[in-house]
């Protein structure tokens, strides 16, 4: 614990910028590739190979819908609760990896809550993303 505190203290001394949860990073903190391009708010299923597309939309997506326990609405997207086991985590990471290819505008975060809590999938993004998620994942949001 002492080492973690020292590490956090050292990082805070050399990092003058603070980003509060839910805030957008300043343009200076975005990578040059993020600042230079912005993909449309549209799914490009053809970014996946035919095999990956079939698995993503016909197998992984429906399997995750069956595993979803709850949904939280966020100001800029949604968060979905899943069982915190290794098979669900593997399925979610595979889905997330493919999803970032067909929907590069999404911010995708997987998080385990402490003390044996649930696994969460957070989908957020720039303005318009929440509405896109609501339309495209309507069955997941219910």
N, C-alpha and C positions, 0 to 999 in steps of 0.2 A: 504494500500500500504506500509506503514511504517513497518507493521508487516511482510509482505512478504520479504521486503528487509533485515530485521533483521534475519529472518529465513535463507535466502540464504547466508548471510554473515556468520552466525554460521556454516552452513553446509560446506561452503568452507574452513573454518578454520580447521575443523576436517577431511576433506577429501583431502589428499594430491595429489591424482591421478586425472588427468584431461583426459577425453575422448572426443576427438573432434568428431563432427558429421561425420558419415561415416567411422570412424576408428574401427578397431577390438579391443575388450577388450583384455588386456593382459591375459595370462594364469592364473595369480594370481587372476584375477577378475572373472574368470569363476567359477561356482559352481563345486564342486567335481564331481557331476553326469554328468555335461556337459563335463568336461575334461576327464572323464573315458570312455565315450562311444560316438560313432558317428554313427548314422543310415545311411543306404545306401541312395543314391539319387534315390529313387524309391517310388512310391505310393503303399501303402499297404491297398487297399480298404477293406480287410477282418479285419482290425482293428476296423471297424464299424459293428454294428449289421446289419442284412439284412434290417430291417426297416430304420435305420439311413442311410445306404448306398443308399437305394432307394431315400430317401428324399434329401440327399446331392447331388447326381449325376443327378437325374432326375427332381427334383423340385427346390431346392435352387440355384444350379449352373445356370441352364437356366434362372431362374427369375432374378438373379443378372446380367447376361449378357444383359438382356433387359434394366436394369436400368443404366448400365455403361454409363457414359457421355464421358470420355476420358481416355487415357493411357499415362503414362510418362515412358520412358525408364530410368533406373538407372544403375550405374556401376555394381551393384550386384543383379539386379532384376527389378521389375516393380512396378509402383504405378497406381492405378485405381481410377478414380473420380466417386463419386456417389452423388445423391441428399442427402442433409443433413436433412432428416426427420426421425421420430422415427421408422416408419415401415421398412425403408431401413436399419437403424442401427440394429434393431432387427434381420432382415434377415442376415445381415453381421456377427453379433456376433455368431449367430447359425452356419453359414457356417464356420467361422473361428475356432470355438471350435471343430467341427468335422474334419476340414482340418488338424489341428495340430495333430490329432490322426493318420490319414492315411499318412501324410507327416510331420513327426516330425523334419525333417531337415530344415523346413522353419522358418524364422523369420517373424511373422505376426504382423502388426501394424495397428490399426484403429485410424484415426486422424480427428478431426474437425478443419478446418481453422477458424481463428478468424473473427469477424465482420460478422457473418452469412454466412461464406464461405462454401465450399463443404466438404463432408465427403470423406476421402481417405482411401483406402486399400493398404497397402504396403507389398509386398511379396519379401523378400530378403533372403540371406543366404551365406553359405560358397562357395568357388569356385565350379563351376559346376551347382549351383542352378539356375542361370539366364537361362542357356541353357535348363535345365529341364522345367522351367516355360514356356519358349518359345515353346517347343515341346508340352507340356501337355495343355497349355492354349492358343494355337495359335489363336482360334477364339476370345478370349478376348483381345488379343494384337492388333488386327487390328483396 
